[in-house]
Amino acid sequence: MGKVASTVIYITVAMVVLFLISHSPPHDKKDDDHHRRHDNPHRPNRRLKLRSSFEFNNPNRHDPVPFDPLVADIERKREDKLWEMQHVPSAPAHEPQPEWEDFVNAEDYLNDEERFNVTNRLLLLFPRIDVDPADGFVTQHELTEWNVQQAVKEVMHRTQREMEIHDKNKDGFVSFAEYEPPSWVQNSDNGSFGYDMGWWKEEHFNASDADGDGLLNITEFNDFLHPADTKNPNLLLWLCKEEVRERDSDKDGKVNFKEFFHGLFDLVRNYDEEDHNSSHVSHDSMEAPARQLFSQLDKDGDRFLSDVELSPIIGKLHPSEHYYAKQQADYIIAQADSDKDGRLTLTEMIENPYVFYSAIFKDDEEEEDYVYHDEFR
């Protein structure tokens, strides 16, 4: 009964919104463009843009995930073609803009209101987001979970692509012998800068191998590439050991207060206080809270932090996809929540459509091909 009632509500609201839109008084196009550009920052005269380049060498980069699964699918296909040119020997030779005609056609599709109407897309997506509960409002929690779902799809797609490269015998698993370290590692010696960074070493591989069979299945390989999102305790402990290895300047195997204060504390503070302004915070004012946190973590009271003692804050040192999804949700709600009640109605979403597509828009007068929001990084 509840589902039927929710469906009736959505259909009724959608019909009312579409009626109001279709019966709104006509405007002069030039005046309308001018007002949209200068009077309403949320609805400028913008063209939706696809990314024309992708970074394949940094699996931990966090760009905003497309809000719309349809846009995400178009970008994934584009990304796959570029990836194949770099990694698959039989793929067509690299061009400055491979498959450029298909790329332009895809952008034209996104900007053709008859084929890709942003209002209609929001009408379709709203009930898929408003699920907990389905009450006619999208909350921060619901929008965060939606963003997490889109991010997980994106991450797993890239993991499957990486597995195609490293699974040399095509048995559905990756062995340590199959996973080749980066070329700069192969050409360096033990004393080279960065050699001790262990993300590509066997210790990392073994920590990712949750069932201990010496092979990584797709889930374990995904954890190997993206350890911040794992629930594997061995891999989380490995992350803690890596933090000690990186911060331990005197090489005594532990982190003292100085190493903690000048390396780790800022990361924790950035996580806890997203809106803090570090330029207005003095060194002295931060030392007291740093010592307090250090003392809380130092369970054995030896004035050093071991890898195990870092485990309570490892999620802040290596934020998960949920952290970035919440940042993106907070930004969207802050921009589109007209009545400032902390949640979004369908009307508010339709009145601020480009907030949801802000990762792929471009002003007609701007020169940049692609705009990222720093808030999402």
Backbone torsions as a table, in degrees:
resi	resn	phi	psi	omega
1	MET	NA	-42.1	179.8
2	GLY	-61.4	-40.2	-179.6
3	LYS	-64.7	-42.1	179.9
4	VAL	-62.0	-43.5	179.9
5	ALA	-62.4	-42.8	179.3
6	SER	-62.6	-41.5	-179.8
7	THR	-63.1	-44.0	179.3
8	VAL	-61.4	-41.9	179.2
9	ILE	-60.7	-47.6	-178.2
10	TYR	-62.1	-44.0	-179.2
11	ILE	-63.0	-43.3	-179.6
12	THR	-62.9	-48.4	179.6
13	VAL	-61.4	-43.1	-178.7
14	ALA	-62.4	-41.9	180.0
15	MET	-65.3	-40.2	178.8
16	VAL	-63.8	-45.4	-179.7
17	VAL	-61.7	-46.8	-180.0
18	LEU	-63.9	-37.1	177.8
19	PHE	-62.2	-46.0	-179.8
20	LEU	-62.9	-40.5	180.0
21	ILE	-65.3	-45.9	-175.3
22	SER	-70.9	-24.5	-178.3
23	HIS	-104.9	12.5	176.2
24	SER	-70.7	146.8	-176.7
25	PRO	-63.0	143.0	-179.9
26	PRO	-68.2	149.7	178.2
27	HIS	-123.4	153.2	171.2
28	ASP	-63.8	128.9	-172.9
29	LYS	-59.4	-41.6	-178.6
30	LYS	-65.2	-44.4	178.5
31	ASP	-64.4	-39.6	-179.2
32	ASP	-63.3	-43.8	178.5
33	ASP	-61.2	-41.8	-178.4
34	HIS	-63.0	-46.7	-177.3
35	HIS	-68.1	-38.7	179.2
36	ARG	-63.7	-33.6	-176.6
37	ARG	-79.3	-37.8	-170.5
38	HIS	-105.1	-27.7	-174.8
39	ASP	-98.6	-24.1	-177.9
40	ASN	-129.6	101.0	-176.3
41	PRO	-65.3	-17.9	-177.8
42	HIS	-83.3	-19.2	-177.7
43	ARG	-129.9	62.7	-179.8
44	PRO	-78.7	173.7	175.8
45	ASN	-79.8	86.7	-171.0
46	ARG	-120.8	151.3	175.8
47	ARG	-109.9	129.6	177.3
48	LEU	-68.9	133.0	-176.5
49	LYS	-122.4	145.0	171.1
50	LEU	-95.1	153.2	174.1
51	ARG	-65.9	136.5	179.2
52	SER	-103.0	-5.4	177.8
53	SER	-147.5	153.6	-177.2
54	PHE	-137.4	148.9	179.4
55	GLU	-102.2	113.6	-175.7
56	PHE	-97.5	-11.1	-173.0
57	ASN	-95.5	2.5	-178.8
58	ASN	-130.0	87.0	-176.7
59	PRO	-66.3	-14.7	-177.0
60	ASN	-97.2	2.9	177.6
61	ARG	-66.9	136.8	-178.1
62	HIS	-118.6	89.4	171.5
63	ASP	-88.0	155.9	178.6
64	PRO	-60.9	133.9	178.6
65	VAL	-78.3	136.6	177.5
66	PRO	-54.7	133.6	179.5
67	PHE	-66.1	-37.0	-174.5
68	ASP	-95.9	121.1	179.8
69	PRO	-58.7	-28.9	179.1
70	LEU	-67.2	-42.4	176.3
71	VAL	-65.0	-41.4	179.1
72	ALA	-60.0	-40.3	-179.5
73	ASP	-66.1	-40.8	178.1
74	ILE	-62.8	-44.3	-179.5
75	GLU	-67.0	-36.8	179.3
76	ARG	-62.6	-40.8	179.0
77	LYS	-63.9	-41.4	177.3
78	ARG	-63.5	-45.5	-179.7
79	GLU	-62.9	-39.6	-179.6
80	ASP	-61.0	-39.6	-179.7
81	LYS	-64.7	-42.7	178.3
82	LEU	-66.6	-39.0	179.6
83	TRP	-63.5	-43.0	-179.8
84	GLU	-61.4	-36.8	179.9
85	MET	-65.5	-29.5	-179.9
86	GLN	-85.4	-29.5	-168.4
87	HIS	-119.8	-17.4	-177.6
88	VAL	-105.6	117.6	-175.9
89	PRO	-58.6	-32.9	-175.8
90	SER	-85.6	-2.6	-178.9
91	ALA	-70.6	154.4	178.3
92	PRO	-56.6	152.7	-178.7
93	ALA	-58.8	149.4	-177.9
94	HIS	-68.1	135.8	175.2
95	GLU	-123.3	158.0	179.9
96	PRO	-54.2	-41.0	177.0
97	GLN	-135.6	79.6	-177.8
98	PRO	-61.6	145.3	179.9
99	GLU	52.9	42.1	-173.1
100	TRP	-61.7	-36.8	-179.1
101	GLU	-64.0	-42.3	177.3
102	ASP	-63.6	-37.8	-179.3
103	PHE	-63.1	-47.7	179.7
104	VAL	-63.4	-40.8	179.1
105	ASN	-61.5	-38.4	179.3
106	ALA	-65.7	-41.4	177.8
107	GLU	-66.9	-39.5	177.3
108	ASP	-61.8	-37.5	177.5
109	TYR	-60.8	-44.9	-179.0
110	LEU	-64.8	-25.4	-176.3
111	ASN	-104.3	10.4	174.9
112	ASP	-99.1	106.9	-174.3
113	GLU	-63.2	-23.0	178.0
114	GLU	-71.0	-34.6	-177.0
115	ARG	-98.3	-36.0	179.5
116	PHE	-131.0	91.6	-178.9
117	ASN	-98.6	116.8	-174.9
118	VAL	-60.1	-40.5	178.6
119	THR	-60.8	-45.7	179.0
120	ASN	-64.1	-35.5	178.6
121	ARG	-64.9	-41.7	179.1
122	LEU	-66.7	-37.4	175.4
123	LEU	-60.6	-38.2	-179.6
124	LEU	-73.2	-40.1	-173.6
125	LEU	-81.1	-28.1	-174.7
126	PHE	-52.0	-51.8	-179.1
127	PRO	-68.3	-17.9	176.5
128	ARG	-78.8	-20.9	178.5
129	ILE	-94.1	-40.5	-177.5
130	ASP	-80.3	82.1	-173.4
131	VAL	-127.4	-7.8	-170.3
132	ASP	-138.3	71.5	-2.0
133	PRO	-92.0	172.4	176.2
134	ALA	-81.7	86.5	-172.4
135	ASP	-122.1	11.1	179.8
136	GLY	87.8	7.4	177.6
137	PHE	-133.0	142.7	172.8
138	VAL	-102.3	117.0	-179.4
139	THR	-92.5	171.5	176.6
140	GLN	-59.9	-41.2	179.7
141	HIS	-61.3	-46.2	-178.6
142	GLU	-65.0	-41.7	-179.7
143	LEU	-69.3	-36.7	176.4
144	THR	-62.7	-45.8	179.9
145	GLU	-63.3	-37.0	176.5
146	TRP	-62.8	-45.7	178.7
147	ASN	-63.2	-38.6	178.0
148	VAL	-61.8	-43.9	179.3
149	GLN	-58.4	-43.8	-179.5
150	GLN	-67.5	-38.7	-179.9
151	ALA	-66.3	-41.2	-179.9
152	VAL	-62.4	-41.3	177.0
153	LYS	-60.7	-43.7	-178.9
154	GLU	-63.7	-46.7	-177.9
155	VAL	-65.1	-45.4	-178.3
156	MET	-66.4	-35.1	177.0
157	HIS	-61.0	-44.0	179.8
158	ARG	-69.5	-34.5	177.1
159	THR	-64.3	-43.6	178.3
160	GLN	-61.3	-36.4	178.8
161	ARG	-67.2	-43.1	177.8
162	GLU	-63.5	-35.3	-178.8
163	MET	-65.6	-33.4	177.7
164	GLU	-59.2	-33.7	179.9
165	ILE	-75.1	-47.2	-168.7
166	HIS	-87.4	-21.9	177.4
167	ASP	-80.3	79.6	-171.8
168	LYS	-62.7	-39.4	-177.3
169	ASN	-92.4	4.9	174.3
170	LYS	55.4	43.2	177.6
171	ASP	-100.6	5.0	179.6
172	GLY	86.0	7.9	179.1
173	PHE	-135.0	159.5	175.1
174	VAL	-119.3	123.1	173.9
175	SER	-91.9	165.6	179.1
176	PHE	-65.2	-33.8	178.6
177	ALA	-65.1	-32.4	-179.8
178	GLU	-76.3	-30.2	-178.0
179	TYR	-82.7	102.4	-177.6
180	GLU	-81.0	136.2	176.0
181	PRO	-67.5	165.0	179.1
182	PRO	-56.7	153.6	-177.6
183	SER	-60.3	-34.4	-179.0
184	TRP	-67.4	-27.0	176.8
185	VAL	-73.7	-42.1	-179.2
186	GLN	-62.0	-29.2	-176.5
187	ASN	-99.3	12.1	-177.0
188	SER	-118.5	169.6	175.4
189	ASP	-108.7	177.7	-175.1
190	ASN	-62.4	-20.4	-177.5
191	GLY	-93.7	-1.3	-177.2
192	SER	-68.9	151.5	179.6
193	PHE	-60.2	129.3	177.0
194	GLY	85.9	-3.5	-176.7
195	TYR	-63.1	-35.0	-176.6
196	ASP	-78.3	-6.8	176.3
197	MET	-65.6	117.5	-164.0
198	GLY	-92.9	11.5	-174.6
199	TRP	-63.1	-24.5	-178.0
200	TRP	-101.3	2.2	-174.2
201	LYS	-87.8	170.0	-174.9
202	GLU	-64.9	-30.9	178.1
203	GLU	-59.7	-42.0	177.0
204	HIS	-64.9	-44.2	179.5
205	PHE	-59.3	-48.5	-177.7
206	ASN	-64.9	-36.3	177.9
207	ALA	-66.1	-30.9	179.6
208	SER	-77.5	-20.6	-176.9
209	ASP	-80.0	81.3	-171.4
210	ALA	-62.2	-36.1	-178.3
211	ASP	-92.3	-1.3	173.5
212	GLY	66.6	26.7	-179.3
213	ASP	-93.7	5.3	178.4
214	GLY	81.8	3.9	-179.4
215	LEU	-133.6	153.0	177.2
216	LEU	-107.1	120.8	170.6
217	ASN	-79.9	-176.4	-172.9
218	ILE	-63.4	-37.8	178.8
219	THR	-67.2	-44.5	180.0
220	GLU	-67.4	-36.7	179.2
221	PHE	-68.4	-35.6	175.6
222	ASN	-64.3	-40.8	175.6
223	ASP	-64.0	-38.5	178.6
224	PHE	-59.2	-44.0	-178.6
225	LEU	-78.4	-28.6	-175.3
226	HIS	-133.1	67.4	-174.4
227	PRO	-64.4	-21.2	-179.0
228	ALA	-64.1	-22.3	-177.3
229	ASP	-100.9	5.3	-176.3
230	THR	-78.4	156.6	169.9
231	LYS	-111.2	7.5	179.5
232	ASN	-76.5	113.2	-176.3
233	PRO	-62.3	-32.2	178.9
234	ASN	-66.4	-37.1	-179.8
235	LEU	-73.6	-36.8	176.0
236	LEU	-64.3	-37.9	176.6
237	LEU	-66.5	-37.0	176.5
238	TRP	-60.9	-40.9	177.0
239	LEU	-59.9	-41.2	178.0
240	CYS	-62.6	-42.3	179.0
241	LYS	-63.3	-37.3	178.2
242	GLU	-64.9	-38.5	177.5
243	GLU	-63.4	-42.9	177.5
244	VAL	-62.6	-44.6	-178.8
245	ARG	-61.0	-38.9	-177.5
246	GLU	-76.3	-37.2	-174.2
247	ARG	-90.3	-17.3	-173.3
248	ASP	-76.2	81.7	-174.7
249	SER	-69.0	-29.2	-179.4
250	ASP	-94.6	3.4	172.8
251	LYS	57.4	41.9	176.5
252	ASP	-101.2	4.5	176.1
253	GLY	85.6	2.9	178.6
254	LYS	-140.1	170.8	179.6
255	VAL	-110.2	118.6	175.7
256	ASN	-86.2	178.8	-175.2
257	PHE	-63.1	-41.8	-178.9
258	LYS	-60.1	-44.8	179.2
259	GLU	-65.5	-36.5	178.0
260	PHE	-67.7	-46.4	-175.2
261	PHE	-66.1	-40.6	-175.6
262	HIS	-90.8	0.0	179.7
263	GLY	-129.2	-51.1	-170.4
264	LEU	-96.1	-33.5	-172.2
265	PHE	-62.5	-39.5	179.0
266	ASP	-60.8	-38.0	179.2
267	LEU	-64.7	-42.0	177.8
268	VAL	-64.3	-43.2	-179.0
269	ARG	-65.8	-39.4	177.4
270	ASN	-60.9	-38.6	179.8
271	TYR	-68.5	-44.9	-176.1
272	ASP	-75.3	-30.8	-175.2
273	GLU	-127.3	78.7	-175.1
274	GLU	-59.6	-31.1	-174.6
275	ASP	-98.6	10.9	-178.0
276	HIS	-70.2	153.8	177.9
277	ASN	-111.6	101.9	-173.8
278	SER	-65.9	-21.5	-178.3
279	SER	-69.9	-19.3	-178.5
280	HIS	-105.3	12.1	-179.3
281	VAL	-110.6	123.8	-178.3
282	SER	-82.1	157.5	178.3
283	HIS	-59.5	-44.2	-176.8
284	ASP	-65.6	-39.1	-177.1
285	SER	-68.6	-22.7	-179.7
286	MET	-89.4	-17.8	-174.9
287	GLU	-66.7	-38.3	-178.2
288	ALA	-63.2	-51.4	177.6
289	PRO	-64.8	-29.7	177.4
290	ALA	-65.6	-43.1	179.0
291	ARG	-66.0	-35.6	179.0
292	GLN	-64.6	-45.4	178.9
293	LEU	-66.1	-42.5	178.5
294	PHE	-56.9	-43.9	-179.3
295	SER	-64.8	-38.7	178.6
296	GLN	-64.9	-36.8	-178.8
297	LEU	-77.8	-29.9	-175.9
298	ASP	-77.8	77.9	-172.5
299	LYS	-64.5	-35.6	-177.9
300	ASP	-89.8	-1.4	174.8
301	GLY	66.3	26.2	-179.1
302	ASP	-92.1	5.4	179.3
303	ARG	68.1	23.7	172.7
304	PHE	-137.3	154.7	175.9
305	LEU	-109.9	124.6	175.4
306	SER	-88.8	175.0	178.3
307	ASP	-60.8	-41.2	179.6
308	VAL	-64.1	-37.0	-178.8
309	GLU	-71.9	-16.8	175.9
310	LEU	-83.1	-12.4	-173.3
311	SER	-57.9	-34.0	179.6
312	PRO	-63.8	-22.3	-177.8
313	ILE	-112.8	7.8	-175.3
314	ILE	-64.2	-30.3	177.4
315	GLY	-68.4	-21.8	176.3
316	LYS	-87.6	-28.4	177.1
317	LEU	-76.5	-30.0	178.7
318	HIS	-130.0	81.7	-176.1
319	PRO	-60.0	144.5	-179.8
320	SER	-86.7	175.8	176.7
321	GLU	-60.3	-30.4	179.9
322	HIS	-62.0	-37.7	179.0
323	TYR	-61.2	-47.3	-178.8
324	TYR	-70.9	-34.0	177.6
325	ALA	-64.2	-38.6	177.8
326	LYS	-68.1	-40.0	176.2
327	GLN	-57.4	-45.4	-178.7
328	GLN	-65.4	-40.7	178.3
329	ALA	-64.3	-43.3	179.0
330	ASP	-60.2	-42.5	-179.6
331	TYR	-63.4	-46.6	-178.1
332	ILE	-61.8	-46.7	-178.8
333	ILE	-64.7	-40.5	178.7
334	ALA	-60.0	-34.3	-177.5
335	GLN	-83.3	-34.8	-170.7
336	ALA	-103.7	-11.5	-175.9
337	ASP	-79.3	85.9	-172.7
338	SER	-64.1	-39.6	-177.6
339	ASP	-92.7	4.1	173.9
340	LYS	55.4	41.4	176.2
341	ASP	-99.7	7.0	175.2
342	GLY	82.9	9.4	179.0
343	ARG	-148.0	169.6	-174.7
344	LEU	-119.5	135.7	169.7
345	THR	-94.1	167.4	176.6
346	LEU	-61.0	-39.3	179.5
347	THR	-61.1	-44.3	179.3
348	GLU	-62.5	-37.5	179.0
349	MET	-67.7	-42.0	-179.0
350	ILE	-69.5	-32.9	179.2
351	GLU	-74.6	-17.3	-179.3
352	ASN	-128.5	55.2	-169.8
353	PRO	-63.9	-37.9	-173.7
354	TYR	-75.0	-10.9	172.0
355	VAL	-62.2	-36.5	-177.3
356	PHE	-80.5	-20.8	178.9
357	TYR	-111.9	22.9	-173.3
358	SER	-67.7	-19.6	179.6
359	ALA	-74.1	-13.7	-175.7
360	ILE	-128.4	14.0	179.2
361	PHE	-92.7	161.7	174.0
362	LYS	-144.2	129.6	173.0
363	ASP	-64.0	143.1	177.6
364	ASP	-59.0	-29.0	-175.5
365	GLU	-93.0	-4.5	-178.6
366	GLU	-86.3	155.2	179.5
367	GLU	-98.5	-22.7	-177.4
368	GLU	-65.1	140.3	178.3
369	ASP	-79.0	-26.8	-174.0
370	TYR	-153.8	135.8	-176.1
371	VAL	-119.4	125.5	173.7
372	TYR	-106.0	145.8	173.0
373	HIS	-88.3	126.2	177.4
374	ASP	-61.0	-25.6	-178.2
375	GLU	-61.4	-24.4	-173.3
376	PHE	-87.9	-8.6	-173.2
377	ARG	-84.9	NA	NA
